Amino acid sequence: MHLKHLITLTAVALVLNLPWTGASLQAAAPQVLKSAGCKTEYFLLQDLTKPFTDRTGTKLQLGNTGNKKAVHLLMDRKIDFAFTCETIEQLAGKLQLDPEVMARWKSVPIAKDPIVIVSSRGNGVGNLTSAQLADVFQGKIRNWREIGGNDLPVRVAYINPELESGVTLLFEEFILEAGNKLAADAHVGDGPSMVGNYVSLTPGAVTFMGLNSYQEKFGEIVAIDGVHPTRENIISGHYGLAATYYLTLAGDNNADVSEFLDFVRSEEGRAAIEVNFIPFSQ
């Protein structure tokens, strides 16, 4: 190292009151928050990652492990918080966790993830029961007249489950019993626009998608069990085809996690959620 460079670096260190060891000055490593959780909520956390990092400099490291593994990782302090599709009270009962330990934990609702059923306008069905919905998408109902609609073959469409989207996975969890599958002869599209356009052009077609992906040109939104997916019905829980997503926190105080929770509740955080989900109103 040249003498003039050594003098300059030493002077900078003295001015900033930094220890000088003869090594080059380096910026402090960025803070990283580790988290894991629900495989469908993972996509929500991805939406929040960039704006949070841009605002705070803290990075989020995400793992779509599922609820169960995330809770155990949080218990072992291998992550800073979990993102879960159920409250810790619900999960504690299923996982047979120590009630005294879990009493210090909390699950904070942050968003709703609604799915809408979109039907071709000529199908003649504006409402489906949950049982009918399951039968339609499993290929058990083959003509709309079987459930009071017009004489048209049912043509099922859904988003490719291999894409980075939790919609198909979430729909299966809501509607299908364990072990059942969506119709194998369905039209599969690479995204909501593709299945939406298919429904708009195909008599008898029906699909599902996230509410924020819906466009009126795709078709008619069908009520489920007589309930329409209005924002009020979604937030209140009356519309059943909507998941609630939570941040699940351990009992000890973590300032960095609190900073993330504050961001989620901020105007900027709610705007990031609104892109693909509905912010939870408290």
C-alpha positions in Angstrom: 0.0 0.0 0.0 1.4 3.4 -1.0 2.2 5.7 2.0 -0.2 8.5 0.8 -3.1 5.9 0.7 -2.2 4.7 4.2 -2.2 8.3 5.5 -5.6 9.0 3.9 -7.3 5.9 5.3 -5.8 6.5 8.7 -7.2 10.0 8.7 -10.6 8.9 7.6 -10.6 6.3 10.4 -9.7 9.0 13.0 -12.3 11.4 11.8 -15.1 8.7 11.9 -13.7 7.3 15.2 -13.3 3.9 13.5 -10.7 1.3 14.5 -7.9 1.2 12.0 -6.2 -2.1 11.5 -4.5 -1.5 8.2 -7.3 -3.2 6.2 -9.5 -1.5 3.7 -12.6 0.2 5.1 -15.7 -1.9 4.4 -19.4 -1.1 4.7 -21.3 -3.0 7.5 -23.0 -6.2 6.3 -26.8 -5.6 5.7 -29.2 -6.9 8.3 -31.1 -10.1 7.3 -34.4 -11.2 8.7 -35.0 -14.9 8.2 -38.5 -16.3 7.9 -40.4 -19.3 6.6 -43.9 -20.5 6.3 -47.1 -21.1 4.3 -46.4 -22.0 0.7 -49.2 -19.8 -0.6 -48.4 -16.8 1.6 -44.8 -17.0 0.3 -45.9 -15.0 -2.8 -47.3 -12.2 -0.5 -44.0 -12.0 1.3 -42.2 -11.8 -2.0 -44.3 -8.7 -2.9 -43.2 -7.1 0.4 -39.5 -7.9 0.2 -38.3 -5.3 -2.2 -40.1 -2.2 -0.9 -39.1 -3.2 2.7 -35.5 -3.6 1.7 -35.5 -0.4 -0.3 -36.9 1.5 2.7 -34.9 0.0 5.5 -31.9 -1.7 4.0 -32.8 -4.9 5.8 -33.1 -8.0 3.6 -35.7 -10.7 4.0 -34.7 -14.4 3.5 -37.8 -16.4 2.8 -38.5 -20.2 2.8 -41.8 -21.7 1.6 -41.6 -24.6 4.1 -45.2 -24.9 5.1 -46.7 -23.9 8.4 -45.6 -26.9 10.5 -41.9 -26.7 9.7 -41.9 -22.9 10.1 -43.3 -23.1 13.6 -40.6 -25.6 14.6 -37.9 -23.4 13.1 -39.2 -20.4 15.1 -39.2 -22.5 18.3 -35.6 -23.4 17.6 -34.8 -19.7 16.9 -33.5 -20.5 13.4 -35.8 -17.9 11.9 -37.0 -14.5 13.2 -40.7 -14.9 12.4 -43.0 -17.2 10.5 -45.7 -16.4 8.0 -48.7 -18.7 8.5 -52.1 -19.5 6.9 -53.5 -20.2 10.3 -53.2 -18.6 13.8 -50.7 -20.0 16.3 -53.7 -21.0 18.4 -55.0 -23.2 15.6 -51.5 -24.6 14.8 -50.7 -25.3 18.4 -53.6 -27.7 18.7 -52.7 -29.5 15.5 -49.0 -29.8 16.4 -49.6 -30.5 20.1 -47.3 -27.7 21.2 -46.8 -26.6 24.8 -49.7 -24.2 25.7 -47.6 -22.2 28.1 -45.0 -21.5 25.5 -47.6 -20.7 22.8 -49.4 -18.3 25.1 -46.5 -15.9 24.6 -46.7 -16.1 20.8 -49.1 -14.1 18.6 -50.3 -14.2 15.0 -51.0 -10.9 13.4 -53.4 -10.9 10.4 -51.9 -8.9 7.5 -53.8 -9.8 4.3 -56.7 -11.7 2.7 -56.2 -13.8 -0.4 -59.5 -14.2 -2.3 -60.2 -16.4 -5.2 -63.1 -15.8 -7.6 -64.9 -18.2 -10.0 -65.2 -16.8 -13.5 -67.9 -18.2 -15.8 -68.6 -17.6 -19.5 -71.6 -15.3 -19.6 -73.8 -17.7 -21.5 -73.5 -20.6 -19.0 -76.6 -19.5 -17.1 -75.3 -20.2 -13.6 -74.7 -17.3 -11.3 -74.3 -19.2 -8.0 -72.6 -22.5 -7.1 -72.6 -24.4 -3.8 -69.2 -25.5 -2.5 -70.1 -29.1 -3.4 -71.1 -28.2 -7.0 -67.9 -26.2 -7.4 -65.8 -29.2 -6.4 -67.7 -31.4 -8.8 -67.4 -28.9 -11.7 -63.6 -28.6 -11.3 -63.1 -32.4 -10.9 -65.1 -33.1 -14.1 -68.0 -34.8 -12.4 -70.5 -32.3 -13.7 -70.3 -32.3 -17.5 -73.1 -30.0 -18.6 -74.4 -26.8 -17.1 -78.0 -27.9 -17.3 -77.2 -30.5 -14.6 -77.1 -27.6 -12.1 -79.8 -25.4 -13.6 -77.8 -23.7 -16.3 -78.0 -23.8 -20.1 -77.4 -26.8 -22.3 -73.6 -26.3 -22.7 -70.7 -28.7 -22.0 -68.6 -27.6 -18.9 -65.2 -26.7 -20.0 -62.8 -26.3 -17.1 -59.7 -24.1 -17.2 -57.1 -23.3 -14.5 -53.7 -21.8 -14.1 -50.7 -24.1 -14.6 -49.8 -25.3 -11.0 -46.1 -25.3 -11.9 -46.0 -21.6 -12.3 -45.0 -19.3 -9.4 -48.5 -18.7 -8.1 -50.3 -20.0 -5.1 -53.7 -19.7 -6.6 -54.1 -23.3 -7.9 -52.7 -24.7 -4.7 -54.9 -22.6 -2.5 -58.0 -23.5 -4.6 -57.3 -27.2 -4.2 -56.9 -26.8 -0.4 -60.2 -24.9 -0.2 -62.4 -27.0 -2.5 -61.0 -30.5 -2.9 -61.0 -33.3 -0.4 -57.6 -34.9 0.4 -56.4 -37.0 -2.5 -58.8 -35.5 -5.1 -57.5 -33.8 -8.2 -58.6 -31.1 -10.6 -60.0 -32.4 -14.0 -57.1 -33.8 -16.0 -58.7 -32.9 -19.4 -59.0 -29.2 -18.4 -57.5 -26.3 -20.4 -54.3 -25.2 -18.6 -53.0 -21.7 -19.1 -49.8 -19.9 -18.1 -51.4 -17.2 -16.0 -54.8 -15.6 -15.3 -55.0 -13.6 -18.5 -54.7 -16.8 -20.6 -57.4 -18.7 -18.7 -59.5 -15.5 -18.5 -59.4 -15.0 -22.3 -60.2 -18.7 -22.8 -63.3 -18.3 -20.8 -64.3 -15.1 -22.6 -64.1 -16.8 -26.0 -65.4 -20.3 -25.1 -69.1 -21.1 -24.4 -69.4 -23.3 -21.3 -66.0 -22.4 -19.9 -65.2 -21.7 -16.3 -62.0 -20.9 -14.3 -60.7 -19.4 -11.1 -58.2 -16.7 -10.3 -57.1 -14.2 -7.7 -59.6 -11.4 -7.4 -57.0 -8.7 -8.3 -56.3 -10.6 -11.6 -60.0 -10.5 -12.7 -61.1 -8.3 -15.6 -64.7 -7.8 -16.5 -64.1 -8.9 -20.1 -63.2 -12.5 -18.9 -66.7 -13.3 -17.8 -69.1 -13.3 -14.9 -68.0 -13.8 -11.3 -70.1 -16.5 -9.7 -71.3 -16.4 -6.1 -70.3 -19.2 -3.8 -73.0 -20.6 -1.5 -75.0 -17.4 -2.2 -72.2 -15.0 -1.2 -70.5 -12.6 -3.6 -66.8 -11.7 -3.2 -67.3 -8.1 -2.3 -64.5 -6.5 -0.3 -66.8 -6.3 2.7 -67.7 -10.0 2.5 -64.0 -11.0 2.1 -62.7 -9.0 5.0 -65.6 -10.1 7.3 -65.0 -13.8 6.4 -68.5 -14.3 4.9 -67.0 -15.2 1.5 -65.5 -18.6 2.2 -63.0 -18.8 -0.7 -60.4 -16.5 0.8 -57.4 -17.3 3.0 -56.2 -15.0 5.8 -52.4 -14.6 6.1 -50.6 -14.0 9.3 -47.2 -13.0 10.7 -46.6 -15.3 13.6 -44.1 -14.0 16.2 -42.4 -15.6 19.2 -42.9 -14.1 22.6 -39.5 -12.3 22.9 -39.2 -8.7 21.6 -37.4 -8.4 18.3 -36.9 -4.8 17.2 -36.1 -5.9 13.6 -39.3 -7.9 13.3 -41.3 -5.0 14.9 -39.8 -2.8 12.1 -41.1 -5.2 9.5 -44.5 -5.4 11.1 -44.7 -1.6 11.2 -43.8 -1.5 7.5 -46.5 -4.0 6.6 -49.1 -1.8 8.4 -47.8 1.4 6.8 -49.3 3.0 3.7 -46.3 1.8 1.6 -46.7 -1.7 2.9 -50.4 -1.8 2.3 -49.9 -0.6 -1.2 -47.5 -3.5 -1.9 -50.1 -5.9 -0.5 -52.8 -4.4 -2.6 -51.1 -5.4 -5.9 -52.1 -9.0 -5.6 -54.0 -9.3 -2.2 -56.3 -7.4 0.1 -54.7 -5.7 3.2 -56.3 -6.9 6.4 -58.4 -4.1 8.1 -58.2 -4.0 11.8 
